[in-house]
Amino acid sequence: MQLYLNNKLISTNVKLCNSFFSKLKGLMFSRKLKDNECLILKNASDIHMLFVFQKIDVVWLNKSKNVIDKKENIKPFNPLIKPKTKSYYVIELPLKKAKLFILGNRVDFR
């Protein structure tokens, strides 16, 4: 699966997490994300960074896959990270990737 922002390729190695357990695990105990990797949590909003040993950027999308919030440089072991409004998708990205996203941008993954 690949991630596109306004039809521009952003990540070539995308993992979609849509089960309860895959969303709960997320990046826990994972190696550092490479520049071309990201994780998408479907039907999710709040996240945690427990047992995540890397800093990441996060982008939140609504059900139409439009950017509704983003946070950069989230530190490990943060117990709760929330968007400004409830989201449908959460994209966990390597550091400095969230700067590419602007509120309202259209995101696609296929």
Secondary structure as GFF3:
##gff-version 3
##sequence-region A 1 110
A	DSSP	beta_strand	3	5	.	.	.	ID=ss1
A	DSSP	beta_strand	8	11	.	.	.	ID=ss2
A	DSSP	beta_strand	13	17	.	.	.	ID=ss3
A	DSSP	alpha_helix	20	25	.	.	.	ID=ss4
A	DSSP	beta_strand	37	42	.	.	.	ID=ss5
A	DSSP	beta_strand	56	61	.	.	.	ID=ss6
A	DSSP	beta_strand	67	74	.	.	.	ID=ss7
A	DSSP	beta_strand	89	93	.	.	.	ID=ss8
A	DSSP	three_ten_helix	98	100	.	.	.	ID=ss9
A	DSSP	beta_strand	107	109	.	.	.	ID=ss10
###
